[in-house]
């Protein structure tokens, strides 16, 4: 009976942990709609529309500003909630299970961050992206432009005066499906670095200062790129 009760409790915890993931994203994105609701109420009260009224000409601008408010509120409110509640995961190798605290945090972040990342790919505003990434725990130095895709912001860091081209990807995690584990390993990019368009950087990579990674190059897991060099090819090799 004790074993059955223990199994039942474990099953309840398992189901509860999996419910937390979609519920957290639903709650956070619902909160993100609050500013646009107030905006719509403001428009309704102060701008009376009729089909023959000149204010109808304002409609395209009102819709544009409404969409902008909605996108910005979703981006920044989700980032602020992640920062306020400290939903950051730590590097390490973990069983791929919601019973593991860091894995559960990773799953929650993925459910919230992935839709926002897609929005930021459509609206490539550097400062906006950098601000959002910082809310997610990413370290970004001055005058650094981050393009492409950052899979794991809270374990990724950039130094000063660095550039990451479009379609480049940085991974901070990798799954081992045979062992049922997930490895979360930080990626560090130094000062004055250039990550070419379409380059891929795997978990644990360290890119020292003044390094150029050519377009389409593959920086392998835990690879270290030495300062002052250019790296090209698959896998990335010093030119």
C-alpha positions in Angstrom: 0.0 0.0 0.0 2.9 2.3 0.9 4.5 1.7 -2.5 1.2 2.3 -4.4 0.6 5.5 -2.4 4.2 6.7 -3.3 3.7 5.9 -7.0 0.4 7.8 -6.9 2.0 10.8 -5.3 4.8 10.7 -7.9 2.2 10.6 -10.7 0.4 13.6 -9.3 3.6 15.6 -9.0 4.5 14.6 -12.6 1.1 15.8 -13.9 1.3 18.9 -11.9 4.7 19.8 -13.1 3.6 19.3 -16.7 0.6 21.5 -16.1 2.8 24.3 -14.8 4.5 24.7 -18.2 1.4 25.6 -20.3 -0.3 27.4 -17.4 2.7 29.7 -16.8 2.9 30.8 -20.5 -0.9 31.3 -20.7 -0.9 33.5 -17.5 2.1 35.5 -18.7 0.8 36.1 -22.2 -2.6 36.9 -20.8 -1.0 39.6 -18.6 0.6 40.9 -21.8 -2.8 41.8 -23.2 -3.7 44.2 -20.4 -2.1 47.3 -22.0 -3.9 46.8 -25.3 -7.2 46.4 -23.5 -6.6 49.8 -21.8 -5.6 51.2 -25.2 -8.8 50.0 -26.8 -10.9 51.5 -23.9 -9.1 54.8 -24.3 -9.8 54.9 -28.1 -13.4 54.0 -27.5 -13.9 56.8 -25.0 -12.0 59.6 -26.6 -12.3 59.0 -30.4 -15.9 58.5 -31.5 -15.9 56.7 -34.9 -18.6 57.0 -37.5 -18.5 56.0 -41.1 -18.7 59.6 -42.3 -16.5 61.1 -39.6 -12.9 62.4 -40.4 -11.6 60.3 -37.4 -12.1 57.2 -39.6 -8.9 58.3 -41.4 -7.0 57.7 -38.1 -8.0 54.1 -38.0 -4.8 52.7 -39.8 -2.6 54.6 -37.4 -4.6 53.5 -34.4 -4.4 49.8 -35.5 -0.6 50.2 -36.1 0.0 51.7 -32.6 -2.3 49.0 -31.1 -0.3 46.2 -32.7 3.0 47.9 -31.5 1.7 48.2 -27.9 0.6 44.6 -27.9 4.0 43.3 -29.2 6.0 45.5 -26.9 3.9 44.6 -23.8 4.2 40.8 -24.6 7.9 41.2 -25.0 8.8 43.2 -22.0 6.2 41.9 -19.5 7.2 38.3 -20.2 10.9 39.3 -19.7 10.1 41.3 -16.5 8.2 38.4 -15.0 11.1 36.0 -15.8 13.5 38.4 -14.1 11.3 39.2 -11.1 10.6 35.5 -10.3 14.2 34.5 -11.2 13.2 31.8 -13.7 16.8 31.1 -14.7 18.3 27.7 -15.1 21.9 26.8 -14.2 24.5 24.9 -16.3 24.9 21.2 -15.7 23.8 17.8 -16.9 20.4 16.8 -15.7 17.8 14.0 -16.2 15.3 15.1 -18.7 12.4 15.2 -16.3 10.2 17.9 -14.8 11.1 16.6 -11.4 14.5 18.3 -11.9 14.2 21.9 -10.9 16.5 23.3 -13.6 14.9 21.3 -16.4 11.4 22.5 -15.3 12.7 26.1 -15.4 14.2 25.4 -18.9 10.9 24.1 -20.1 9.0 27.1 -18.8 11.5 29.5 -20.4 11.2 27.7 -23.7 7.4 27.9 -23.7 7.5 31.7 -23.0 10.7 32.6 -24.9 10.1 30.8 -28.2 7.1 32.8 -29.4 8.8 36.0 -28.4 12.0 35.0 -30.2 9.9 34.5 -33.4 8.5 38.0 -33.0 12.0 39.5 -32.5 13.1 37.7 -35.7 10.4 39.6 -37.6 11.2 42.9 -35.9 15.0 43.0 -35.9 15.6 46.0 -33.6 18.9 45.6 -32.0 18.4 47.6 -28.8 15.0 46.0 -28.3 16.5 42.5 -28.6 19.4 43.4 -26.3 17.1 44.8 -23.6 14.9 41.7 -23.7 17.9 39.3 -23.7 19.2 41.1 -20.6 15.9 40.6 -18.8 16.4 36.9 -19.6 19.8 36.9 -17.9 22.0 37.2 -20.9 25.2 39.3 -20.5 25.7 41.8 -23.4 28.5 44.3 -23.5 28.4 47.8 -25.0 28.1 48.3 -28.7 27.2 44.7 -29.3 24.6 43.7 -31.9 23.0 40.3 -31.5 21.3 39.0 -34.7 20.4 35.4 -35.4 19.0 33.0 -32.8 20.0 32.6 -29.2 18.5 29.4 -27.9 19.5 29.9 -24.2 19.9 33.5 -23.3 20.6 33.0 -19.6 23.7 30.9 -20.3 25.0 33.0 -23.1 27.3 36.0 -22.8 28.8 38.6 -25.2 31.6 41.0 -24.6 31.9 44.6 -26.0 31.9 45.6 -29.7 30.8 42.2 -31.0 28.4 41.4 -33.8 26.4 38.3 -34.6 25.0 38.0 -38.1 21.6 36.9 -39.2 20.7 33.2 -39.3 23.6 32.4 -36.9 22.5 30.1 -34.0 23.9 29.7 -30.6 22.9 26.6 -28.6 23.3 26.5 -24.8 21.8 23.0 -24.4 21.9 19.6 -26.1 19.8 16.5 -25.5 21.1 13.0 -25.1 18.0 10.9 -25.9 19.7 7.6 -25.3 20.6 8.5 -21.7 17.5 10.7 -21.2 19.5 13.7 -20.2 19.9 17.4 -21.1 23.3 19.1 -21.0 23.2 22.9 -20.3 26.6 24.4 -21.0 27.3 28.2 -21.1 28.6 29.9 -24.3 31.0 32.8 -23.9 31.8 35.3 -26.7 34.5 37.9 -26.0 35.1 41.5 -27.1 35.4 42.6 -30.7 34.2 39.3 -32.1 32.3 38.8 -35.4 30.0 35.8 -35.8 29.2 35.4 -39.4 25.7 34.8 -40.9 24.6 31.2 -40.7 27.3 30.2 -38.2 26.4 27.6 -35.6 27.9 27.6 -32.1 27.4 24.6 -29.9 27.1 24.4 -26.1 30.2 25.1 -24.0 32.0 27.0 -26.8 34.4 29.7 -25.7 35.3 32.4 -28.2 38.1 34.7 -27.0 38.5 38.3 -27.9 39.1 39.5 -31.5 37.9 36.3 -33.1 36.0 36.1 -36.4 33.8 33.1 -37.1 33.2 32.9 -40.8 29.7 32.6 -42.3 28.4 29.0 -42.1 31.1 27.8 -39.8 30.4 25.2 -37.1 31.9 25.8 -33.6 31.7 22.4 -32.0 30.8 21.5 -28.4 33.3 22.9 -25.8 35.6 24.2 -28.6 37.8 27.1 -27.7 38.7 29.7 -30.4 41.9 31.5 -29.7 42.1 35.3 -29.6 43.0 37.2 -32.8 42.2 34.5 -35.4 39.6 33.7 -38.0 37.9 30.3 -38.0 36.2 28.8 -41.0 34.5 25.5 -42.1 32.8 22.5 -40.5 34.1 22.0 -37.9 35.6 25.5 -37.5 39.4 25.6 -38.0 41.9 28.4 -37.8 42.5 30.0 -41.2 
